[in-house]
């Protein structure tokens, strides 16, 4: 019972890691994964109860446990071709292929989890000797199973996956599970547990086959990879639908959404001295600031240390000597900060990775309090053609804490949302932007021409922030209409 509980939760945690490179880790993915595990366990409970009543034999329980271990050991190897299909489907963004391959991968986990579900009722049936103590026996065994689940959850998430990876975590779980099943069988079955343990020696391959893959890592938070697009390096997370940072040897201008942030400092009407970048990723924005605004001191806040390691190795994180990398979550960082910033640049909004707690009125009130009296907050908010609900929700929420909110649809999939502590007239806004760096004149002219007042609506709060619901609906609707999120096809800003 302990081993089955531990294996079932370790499998669920590992399943999320296997799925993330292909499908991400949005609430939709987690809902389907948790639902599948619960449904499989329910089937297993029903099947195990019937088998236990018909054949209450310890050896049969042992064979069920060993069989579940064998199926579990097959998962990391059988998943690879499905993941390759899934990635190709995502690259084409055919909705039918995405959904079909998604459920094909999920089905890999149903057989072993169903067999794990048979263990509980079977063990209860074998352990009950007297109806008068049936409740006490069942309660004790389910407590043991739950303790095993807790151990499996924390051991997999905090120890095994960071230390030995997803594939070997599944194989170690399978080997330990088989070892417990062998106790109920003859000695020759011990060879199964030994064979499964030997599989741990097989080196894991690339998590996701990718042309031009330079580097990959499985961090505590996500799958991180660096790929080459011609002369450009790109940082990708999980399913790799979009690039989170880019690096070019000969220029800091990207033609992508990072350029939007370069138009913001002139809004101050004075040089920017202190800047915070929340969601620093590979440091693309900070690197460009080092060229165009070299006097600005930048705190580059990034949650995942693996991303920062990649940035130092592949994205020139040290090119800007005024950049101070910080490993922290954005909101706790701001809560602890004592510095007043002229600019807070937020680049943590990228579906399906929109932390709800960075999209609420309480968070924006914290941002406002950490800004200078004339400070500006700028947010990169994703949109899709014909659906800007996420951006409008952010703008409406920002209005609860800032007297002036502006939105600039710089690219098809990216809107720059601005919150100004000190409102500017249209004439003053245009005048300040006209005084920006000469090389960015075409960019600042676009902002001056196309900036519009932010949307009005209900503000999102820590208690109610439907950001995942809005984001999932936005992406699903777009994908269902055959859309493709490829930023290299976007019209590029100068």
BAMI-233933 format. One record per atom (N, C-alpha, C): residue in one letter; x, y, z. Coordinates in steps of 0.02 Angstrom, whole numbers, plus 50000, padded with zeros to 5 digits. Example, Ala and Ser with C-alpha at 12.3 -4.5 7.8 and 13.67 -1.06 7.14 Angstrom:
% residues 2
A506604971650390;A506154977550390;A506604983550390;S506424988850354;S506844994750357;S506455000250394;
This chain:
% residues 494
X500424994050000;X500005000050000;X500445006350000;X500975006150041;X501425011950044;X501755012949976;X502005007549946;X502365008049882;X501895010249826;X501275007649827;X500795009449775;X500605016749781;X500515019249842;X500355026249852;X500925030749829;X501535028849846;X502115032749826;X502195032749750;X502115026949719;X502205026349647;X501675030349609;X501045030249633;X500515033749596;X500625041249595;X500845044149651;X500965051449652;X501615053249618;X502125049049624;X502745050349587;X502615050049512;X502175045449492;X501985044949421;X501635051249398;X501185053949439;X500825059949420;X501295065949413;X501765066649461;X502245072149457;X502685071249394;X502925065249383;X503345064049324;X502955064849259;X502325062949260;X501915063749200;X501875071149180;X501795075549229;X501775082649214;X502425084949182;X502985082149205;X503635083949177;X503715081349106;X503455075449092;X503495072749025;X503045076648977;X502465078949001;X501995082448959;X502205089648946;X502545092748994;X502685099948989;X503075101948927;X503595098148905;X503945100248844;X503505100448783;X502975096548781;X502535096448723;X501925100848731;X501645101248792;X501005104548802;X501015110148853;X501585111348885;X501605116548936;X501335114049002;X501215118649048;X500995116849115;X500415121249138;X499975122849093;X499405127149109;X498905123349153;X498415126849179;X497905123649219;X497515118549178;X497455119649113;X497105114749070;X497475108149069;X498135108449063;X498545102349062;X498485098749129;X498545102449184;X498505099449250;X497805096449263;X497285099849241;X496615097349250;X496515090649214;X496765090249152;X496705083949115;X497125078449147;X497715080249171;X498155075149201;X497855072549266;X497645077149310;X497345074949374;X496705071049361;X496305073349313;X495695069749298;X495835062649273;X496345061949230;X496525055349205;X496745050749261;X497175053249306;X497415049149361;X496835046949406;X496385051549423;X495815049749465;X495365044649431;X495245045749366;X494825040949329;X495145034049327;X495795033949315;X496155027549312;X496145024049380;X496245027849434;X496225024849500;X495525022149515;X495005025749494;X494325023349505;X494195016649470;X494445016149408;X494375009849372;X494765004349408;X495365006049432;X495775001149468;X495444998849532;X495135003549569;X494795001549631;X494244996549616;X493854997949565;X493304993449547;X493564986649526;X494074986649483;X494364980349459;X494694976449516;X495064979949558;X495414976549613;X494924973449662;X494374976949677;X493874974149722;X493574967649696;X493404967649631;X493104961649602;X493594955849600;X494224957249581;X494724951949579;X494864949149648;X494884953549698;X495034951249766;X494484946649792;X493854948049776;X493314943749800;X493314937049764;X493514937049700;X493514930749662;X494114926449678;X494704929749684;X495324926049697;X495744929649749;X495574929049813;X495944932549865;X496614929149879;X497074929649830;X497714926149835;X498284931349837;X498714930949887;X499284935649889;X499704935649826;X499784929749794;X500194929449734;X499894933549677;X499224933649672;X498904937649620;X499034945149632;X498994947249695;X499154954149710;X499874955749692;X500324951149707;X501034952149688;X501114952949614;X500764948849574;X500824949449501;X500544956049475;X500004958449506;X499714964849486;X500214970549500;X500544970149558;X501034975349575;X501624975249526;X501874969249512;X502444968649466;X502244970949395;X501634969149375;X501394971349309;X501354978949304;X501104982149358;X501074989449357;X501774992449353;X502254989249387;X502944991649384;X503234991149314;X503094985649280;X503334984749211;X503034989949164;X502384991149171;X502064996249128;X502335003149143;X502465004449207;X502735010949226;X503435011949197;X503835006649196;X504515007149169;X504505008349094;X503975006349059;X503935007348987;X503765014648969;X503465018249015;X503205024849000;X503735029648972;X504315030649005;X504785035648979;X505055033848910;X505075027348893;X505325025348827;X504765025848774;X504165023648792;X503615024048744;X503375031148732;X503505035648781;X503265042548775;X503635046348721;X504265044648708;X504665048648663;X504365049348593;X504155043848560;X503865044848494;X503215048848496;X502825048048549;X502215052148555;X502395059548563;X502915060948603;X503115067848612;X503365070848547;X503735066948508;X503965069448443;X503385071248398;X502875066848397;X502275068348358;X501935074648384;X501905075248449;X501575081048479;X501925087548460;X502595087448464;X502965093448447;X502865095348374;X502875090448329;X502755091948259;X502055094748249;X501565091948286;X500885094448280;X500835101648306;X501185103048361;X501185109948387;X501505114648338;X502035112448305;X502365116748257;X501895118648200;X501455113948180;X500965115548127;X500345118748155;X500235117648220;X499655120248256;X498995118148225;X498955111848210;X498315108948190;X497965106748254;X497375109648267;X497035108448331;X496895101048342;X496665097548288;X496525090448295;X497135086448314;X497705087948284;X498315084348299;X498545085748370;X498475091948392;X498675093648461;X498265089748511;X497615089948504;X497175086448551;X497285078948548;X497345076248487;X497435068948479;X498085066548510;X498635070148496;X499275067948524;X499295069048600;X498955074348624;X498925075648696;X498625069748732;X498045067448709;X497725061848742;X498095055248730;X498465054748675;X498865048748663;X499415048248716;X499735053948732;X500245053848784;X499935052248852;X499365055348866;X499045054148931;X498865046748939;X498675043548885;X498475036448889;X499055031948909;X499665034348901;X500225030248923;X500195028948998;X499905033449035;X499905032849108;X499295029149134;X498785028249094;X498185024949119;X498305017649139;X498635013549097;X498715006449116;X499085005449182;X499675008449193;X500005007249258;X499605010049317;X499275015749308;X498895018649364;X498285014449380;X497965011649329;X497395007149342;X497625001249384;X498194998249366;X498434992549406;X498644994749476;X498915000749483;X499065003249550;X498435004049591;X497885005949558;X497255006649593;X496975000049620;X497164994449589;X496914987949613;X497204986049680;X497764989149699;X498124986949759;X497714988149822;X497414994149828;X497074995849891;X496514991049910;X496014990049866;X495474985449886;X495724978249895;X496214976349855;X496494969549860;X496834968649928;X497234973549948;X497584973050012;X497094973050070;X496564977050066;X496064977050119;X495734970250124;X495554967350067;X495224960750066;X495664955450098;X496314955650083;X496764950550111;X496894951650186;X496844957850209;X497014959450278;X496444958550327;X495834958950304;X495254958550349;X495144951250369;X495184949950434;X495064943150460;X494394942750495;X494154948450517;X493534948550556;X493154954950536;X492514954050520;X492114959850500;X492104965150555;X492154963050618;X492124967750674;X492714972750673;X493264970850640;X493854975350638;X493984977850567;X493504976950521;X493614978950451;X493754986350444;X493384990450481;X493484997650477;X494184999650500;X494404996650556;X495064998350582;X495614996350534;X495544990350504;X496044987950456;X496064992350394;X495474993950366;X495444998150307;X495745005050321;X495565007950378;X495835014550396;X496585014550402;X496855009350433;X497575008850442;X497935008350374;X497665004050330;X497975003150265;X497935009450222;X497375012850223;X497315018950183;X497755024550212;X497865024550278;X498335029350307;X499045027950282;X499225021550280;X499885019650254;X499955021750181;X499425020650142;X499435022550071;X499515030050063;X499165033950104;X499205041150100;X499895043750119;X500185040650171;X500875042450189;X501345040950132;X501245035350099;X501655033750040;X501565038949985;X500945041249975;X500815046449924;X501195052849941;X501195054750004;X501565060750024;X502305059950011;X502575054150029;X503285052850017;X503435053049942;X503005049849902;X503115049749830;X503085056649800;X502635060849825;X502565067649798;X503195071749811;X503395072049875;X503965076349892;X504635073449870;X504695066849873;X505325063849850;X505425064849776;X504885064149736;X504945065049664;X505075072249646;X504665076849675;X504695083849655;X505315087349680;X505515085949742;X506055089749773;X506735086349771;X506745079749762;X507385076249765;X507545072649700;X507115067949681;X507295063549626;X507335067049558;X506805070749540;X506805073949473;X507365078949466;X507485083449515;X508065087949507;X508735084349506;X508785078649543;X509435075349549;X509575070549492;X509075066549471;X509205061349421;X508765061849360;X508295066549358;X507885067449298;X507235063549300;X506795065049252;X506135062049250;X506165054649233;X506555052949181;X506585045849160;X506805041349216;X507345043149249;X507615038849302;X507165038949364;X506805044449376;X506325044549431;X505795039249420;X505525038949359;X505025033849344;X505315026749350;X505925025849327;X506235019149329;X506385017049401;X506625021749442;X506745020149513;X506085018349547;X505555022149532;X504905020649561;X504665013749540;X504765012049477;X504555005549452;X504954999949486;X505605000949494;X506024995749525;X505824994649598;X505715000049636;X505504999349706;X504824996149711;X504374997949665;X503704994949665;X503754987449651;X504154985649602;X504234978549586;X504524974649644;X504994977749680;X505304974349737;X504784972749791;X504284977149801;X503774975649851;X503304970049826;X503174969949761;X502744964649734;X503074957849736;X503734957749727;X504114951449727;X504064947849794;X503974951649848;X503914948749915;X503354943549918;X502824944649878;X502254940149879;X502324934549828;X502884934149792;X502974929249738;X503584925049752;X503724920449705;X504304916049713;X504944919949698;X505504917049718;X506144920549714;X506334922449643;X506134918349594;X506344919849525;X506064926549501;X505524928949533;X505244935349513;X505704941149532;X506174939849576;X506634945149596;X507034947849537;X507114943649485;X507474945749426;X507134951749392;X506474952149399;X506114957749369;X506314964349402;X506334964349468;X506534970449503;X507254972349487;X507694967349483;X508394968649466;X508454971549396;X508064968749348;X508084971249279;X507844978449275;X507314980049312;X507054986849310;X507564991649341;X507894989549395;X508414993749425;X508984994849376;X509144989849335;X509684990449286;X509524995649233;X508874996549218;X508685001449167;X508875008549186;X508975009649251;X509165016349274;X509825018449243;X510245013549225;X510905015049196;X510855017749125;X510275016949093;X510195019449024;X510175027049026;X510615030348989;X510625037748990;X510005040548956;X509685045448986;X509105048448954;X509315052448893;X508895052248842;X509035056148782;X508755063048790;X508745066648735;X508455073448736;X507725072948755;X507515077548798;X506815077548819;X506365078948760;X506585083448717;X506165085148659;X506625085848599;X506505081848548;X506905082348487;X506815089248457;X507365092648444;X507325099548420;X507905100848374;X507765103048313;X508295104848267;X508665110948295;X509335110548296;X509725116048320;X509765116548395;X509615111148432;X509635111248505;X510355112148529;X510475117448567;X511135118748594;X511215116448666;X510675116748704;X510715115348776;X510015114148802;X509955109848853;X509305108648884;X509405106848957;X508885108048996;X508915106549068;X508205105849093;X508125101449143;X507495100949179;X507585104149247;X507305109949257;X507385113449320;X506815111549367;X506815114449426;X506265113349473;X505605116049446;X505635120649398;X505035124149376;X504805122049307;X505265119949262;X505065119049193;X505625115749153;X505465114149090;X505965111849043;X506255117949007;X506915118649007;X507245124348979;X507695122048922;X507665125548865;X508105123748809;X508345129948774;X508925129348742;X509205134548700;X509285131648630;X509005134948580;X509035132448512;X509325137848467;X509555135748409;X509835140348360;X509355141048302;X509185147348285;X508805148948224;X509285152848178;X509635149448134;X510125152948092;X510675155948135;X510745162548131;X511255166048171;X510995168248239;X510385166348256;X510065168648317;X509985162948367;X510105164448430;X509965159548484;X509315161448518;X508935156348537;X508285157548568;X508205153348630;X507925156348682;X507765152848744;X507045150648741;X506915144148751;X506245141548749;X506095137748814;X505465138048834;X505235134748895;X504685129848878;X504715123948910;X504195118848901;X504075117348828;X503465118648803;X503295116348736;X503635120148681;X503955125848696;X504355129348646;X503965132648591;X503335134448603;X502935137748552;X503205144648536;X503455148148588;X503715154848579;X504415155248607;X504785160448586;X505445161748612;X505395166748670;X505715165148726;X505685169348785;X506265174348788;X506795173048752;X507345177748744;X507705175948679;X508015180948648;X508415179648589;X509085183348596;X509575180948560;X510235183948560;X510505183948489;X510765189848470;X511105190448406;X511785193648419;X512285191248385;X512965193448398;X513065200848381;X512755203148326;X512925209748300;X512435215248320;X511895213748355;X511415218948373;X511015216948434;X510785221948471;X510345220548528;X509605221548509;X509485223948448;X508805224748423;X508565218148394;X507965216148411;X507725209548394;X507165209648342;X506805215248335;X506215215248293;X505625212048326;X505705209848389;X505165206648426;X504915210848483;X504555207648529;X504225211448583;X504715214748631;X505335212448634;X505825215548679;X505955222748659;X505895224348594;X505995231248572;X505485236048602;X504895233548619;X504375237948646;X504625241648708;X504985238048751;X505205241048814;X505715246648803;X506045246848745;X506535252048732;X506215258848722;X505565258948707;X505215265248696;X504965268348761;X505035264848818;X504725267148880;X505115272648916;X505785272248924;X506145277248964;X506015284548946;X505945286348881;X505815293448867;X505185296148899;X504715291848919;X504095294248950;X504245297649017;X504815296249047;X504985299349111;X505135306849103;X505375308749045;X505585315649035;X506255317149067;X506605312149089;X507265312749120;X507605305949114;X508255305549127;X508595299049122;X508335294049174;X508265287949153;X508075282549200;X508685280349239;X508615280349305;X509185278449348;X509115271349375;X508525269449398;X508425262749427;X507845259349391;X507985253149367;X507495249449328;X507455242349357;X506855239649361;X506755232649380;X506435229049321;X506725223449301;X506445219149249;X506195212849283;X505545212049286;X505245206149317;X505095201149262;X505455195549263;X505425190749208;X506015192049162;X506615192149190;X507215193949153;X507385188749099;X507215182449112;X507355176949065;X508085177249043;X508215177448977;X508905177548953;X509225184448953;X508875189548976;X509155196248982;X509165200148917;X508725198548869;X508705202048805;X508565209448815;X508075211148856;X507895218148868;X508455221748905;X508725218648956;X509255221748995;X509875222948953;X510025218348909;X510605219248864;X510515225248819;X509905226148792;X509765231948749;X509795238448788;X509565238248851;X509595244348893;X510325246448904;X510775241548908;X511475243148917;X511765247048859;X511465246448800;X511695250048742;X511355256848736;X510695257048745;X510315263248733;X510225267548795;X510255264448855;X510175268148918;X510715265848967;X511335267048951;X511885264148991;X511935266849062;X511595272349078;X511635275049146;X511145271649193;X510695267649167;X510185264549208;X510465258349244;X510345258049310;X510505252049348;X509895247449346;X510005240949332;X509445236349320;X509485230549368;X508935229249403;X508845222949440;X508455218249394;X508785213049370;X508465208149326;X508225202249366;X507575201849378;X507285196849423;X507035190849383;X507295185049398;X507105178849364;X507005173349415;X506435169949411;X506265164849460;X506705158649455;X506875156549394;X507195150049383;X507945150849375;X508345148249421;X509065148949414;X509345145449353;X508995140249328;X509225136849267;X509195141549207;X508685145849205;X508625150749152;X509205155749156;X509365157949216;X509925162549225;X510585159449204;X510675152949219;X511285149549197;X511325149449121;X510765148049088;X510755148149015;X510905155148989;X510635160249022;X510745167149001;X511485169049005;X511825166949057;X512535168449064;X512955164949011;X512745159048992;X513145155048945;X513005156848872;X512365158248856;X512175158848786;X511905165748766;X511715170048814;X511355176148795;X511695182548819;X512325182148834;X512695188248850;X512435191948911;X512245188148963;X511975191449022;X512465196349054;X513105195149044;X513605199649072;X513785205449028;X513445206248970;X513615211748924;X513455218548954;X512955218848998;X512775225149030;X513055225249102;X513585228949114;X513885228949182;X513425232049234;X512905235549212;X512445238749259;X511855234149278;X511875227949252;X511345223149267;X511525219049328;X511045218649375;X511135214749436;X510625208949434;X510825202749416;X510355197249413;X510125195249483;X509475193949490;X509175192049554;X508755185749542;X508865180649582;X508455174549578;X507915175049631;X507305176349608;X506745177249655;X506095177349615;X505545176149651;X504885177149622;X504735184549623;X504395187049572;X504315194249562;X503965197649621;X503405194749643;X503015198249695;X503375198349762;X503645192749786;X504035193149848;X504635197849843;X504945197949783;X505515202549774;X505295209749784;X504735211749754;X504505218649762;X504305220049834;X504005215149866;X503785216149935;X504385217549981;X504955214349966;X505545215250008;X505975221249986;X505865223649925;X506295228949897;X506235235449937;X506785238849945;X506795245349977;X506945250949928;X507125249149868;X507305254049817;X506675256549782;X506675262949762;X506145265749721;X506385265649648;X505995262649604;X506195261849535;X505855267149491;X506235269449441;X505945273849391;X505495269949343;X505715263849327;X505335259549281;X505305252549311;X504725249449306;X504645242349319;X504385239149255;X504795234849226;X504625231449163;X504425224249179;X503825222349160;X503565215649177;X503495211649113;X503905206449108;X503885202149049;X503765194949071;X503305194149118;X503135187449144;X502465184949116;X502165188649070;X501515186649042;X501625183448974;X501605176848972;X501665173348908;X501255167048912;X500655166848880;X500225161048887;X500595154648868;X500495149148905;X500035148748961;X500365150149028;X500875154349029;X501255155649090;X501105162549117;X500505163849137;X500305170249166;X500155169049240;X500625170349284;X500485169349356;X499925173949377;X499385171249404;X498805175249421;X498975180649472;X499455179249517;X499615183949570;X500025189849544;X500225189749480;X500545195549449;X500065199249403;X499425198049413;X498915201249370;X498325203649412;X498465205849473;X497925207849518;X498025215049542;X497495217949567;X497535224749593;X498025225249651;X498045220149693;X498505220349750;X499235220449726;X499385216649673;X500065216649647;X500235223449617;X499775226249579;X499915232749548;X499965238349600;X499605237649655;X499695242449710;X500405242049738;X500665235949743;X501355234949766;X501845238049717;X501725236949652;X502155239949601;X502145247549607;X501545250449614;X501485257749620;X501885260349679;X501855256849735;X502215259049795;X502975258549787;X503215254349741;X503935253749730;X504185258149673;X503735261949643;X503935266549589;X504075273449617;X504515277149582;X504615284249597;X503965288049584;X503885294049611;X503265297749602;X503065298849529;X503555299149484;X503395299749412;X503545293349374;X503575287649410;X503775281349380;X503255278349333;X503475273449295;X503055270149245;X503135262549251;X502595258949248;X502615251649242;X502415249849171;X502785245149141;X502645242949072;X502595235349072;X502085232749039;X501945225549039;X501885223048967;X502215217448954;X502125213948890;X501555209048900;X500975210248868;X500385206148876;X500225202848809;X500125196348811;X499985192648750;X499265193648727;X499175193848661;X498515193848630;X498545189048571;X497975187448544;X497935183948479;X497465187948435;X497545187548369;X497105191348325;X496375190048340;X496005195348353;X495295194848366;X495115193448438;X495605192848483;X495455191348553;X495985194648597;X495805200148629;X496275203548674;X496005203848745;X495625198748765;X495315198748831;X495825199148887;X496395195648878;X496895195848931;X497175202948938;X497325206248883;X497595213048886;X497085217848916;X496445217248897;X495935221648924;X495835220548998;X495885214249020;X495835212849091;X496405215849131;X497015215549103;X497585218549136;X497505226149139;X497295229149083;X497205236349082;X496685238649133;X496125235049136;X495605236849184;X495845236249255;X496235231149269;X496505230149337;X497015235549354;X497435237249306;X497945242349317;X497625249149333;X497035250449304;X496685256849316;X496495257849389;X496425252349426;X496245253049497;X496795256149538;X497415256149512;X497985258549552;X498385263949517;X498265265249453;X498645270249416;X498165275249384;X498325281749388;X497865286749361;X497835286849285;X498345284249251;X498345284049178;X498595277349154;X498215274149110;X498395267649082;X498345268249006;X498865265848972;X498885266048899;X499035259048872;X498785257648813;X498925251348779;X499185252648709;X499715248948690;X500005249648623;X500055242748592;X499665241248541;X499685234848507;X500265234948458;X500865233548485;X501475234148445;X501535228548394;X501325222548412;X501375216748369;X500715212948371;X500635208248326;X499995204648323;X499865200848388;X500395198348419;X500315194248479;X500555197748542;X500705204148538;X500995207548596;X500725214648602;X500465216248661;X500245223048676;X500665225548735;X500935231648727;X501275234848782;X500765238848822;X500675237148886;X500205240548930;X500615244748979;X500445251148983;X500815255849024;X500385258649079;X500665259149139;X500345262549195;X500795268249218;X500535274349217;X500925280249235;X500685283049302;X501145284049347;X500965286949412;X500775294349405;X501075297649356;X500925304749344;X500655305349273;X500015306949264;X499715307049197;X500055312149152;X500055310549087;X500335314949037;X499795316648985;X499795322948964;X499355324748909;X499625321548845;X499195321348794;X499415318448731;X500005322348703;X499975328948707;X500515333048680;X501165331848718;X501125331348784;X501725330248823;X502015323348810;X501575318348803;X501815311548788;X502195311548722;X501915314748671;X502245314848606;X502895318748609;X502915324148649;X503525328148655;X504085324148688;X503915320548741;X504435316648775;X504695310948731;X504235307548697;X504455302048655;X504885304548598;X504765310448574;X505165313248518;X505875314648540;X506005314948605;X506675316448631;X507065310048648;X506805304248629;X507145298048643;X507765297048599;X508135291648608;X508735290348568;X508575290348493;X509025293448454;X508905294248382;X508805287548348;X509185282548369;X509135275948336;X508465272548350;X508105274848400;X507455271948417;X506875276448396;X507025281448354;X506505286348336;X505905283148302;X506025278348258;X505455275148224;X505025271348274;X505335268548326;X504975264848377;X504565269448421;X504865274848445;X504505279548488;X503955283148450;X504045284248385;X503515287348345;X502905282748341;X503035276248335;X502475271448334;X502085271548400;X502445271848456;X502115272048521;X501705278548527;X501995284148507;X501635290548511;X501015290548467;X501055287348410;X500495287348364;X499945282548384;X500135276648410;X499645271248417;X499435269948490;X499725273248539;X499525272148608;X498795274348618;X498405270248651;X497705271548663;X497545270848737;X497035274448763;X496845273548833;X496655266248847;X496855263848906;X496705256948925;X495965255748935;X495785249348933;X495085247348939;X494815248649009;X494155249449012;X493815250149077;X493455243549091;X493455241449153;X493105235349172;X493245233749245;X493015227849265;X493125225549334;X493855223749345;X494105225649403;X494805224049420;X494845216949447;X495385213449429;X495525206849456;X495865207649524;X495735202949568;X496005203149636;X496335196549653;X496685196449710;X496985190249733;X496445184949745;X495845187049765;X495305182349777;X495005179849712;X494955184049662;X494655182049599;X495055185049541;X495475180849511;X495875182849453;X495825177249401;X495335177749356;X495205172249308;X495695172149250;X496335173449265;X496815174149211;X496925167649173;X496935161849209;X497035155449174;X496445153949128;X495835155349153;X495235154049114;X495235158249051;X495405164649058;X495425169149000;X495965166948951;X496545165148976;X497105163248933;X496955156748896;X496705151748932;X496555145348900;X496035146148845;X495515149948859;X494995151048808;X495275154748748;X495715159548760;X496015163348706;X496425158848660;X496845154648690;X497285150348650;X496895144848615;X496425141748651;X496045136248621;X495635138848562;X495325144748571;X494925147548517;X495355149048456;X495955151648468;X496395153348413;X496645147048378;X496855141948418;X497095135748389;X496555132148350;X495935132448376;X495375129048342;X495235131948273;X495435138148264;X495345141448199;X495965140948155;X496415136348175;X497005135048133;X497565140048142;X497565143748197;X498075148848209;X498745145648225;X499255149648218;X499935147348233;X500315152848268;X500585151248327;X500945156248366;X501685155748349;X501885158848295;X502585158948275;X502795166248270;X503195168448319;X503365175448322;X503825177448264;X504145172648232;X504575174348176;X504175176548115;X503525175648117;X503095177748062;X502785184548075;X502935187448133;X502615193848151;X502915199648112;X502515204848099;X502815210948072;X503275213948125;X503885215248107;X504365217348158;X504395224948164;X504425227148226;X504525234348239;X505255235948223;X505405242148206;X506095243948190;X506555242848250;
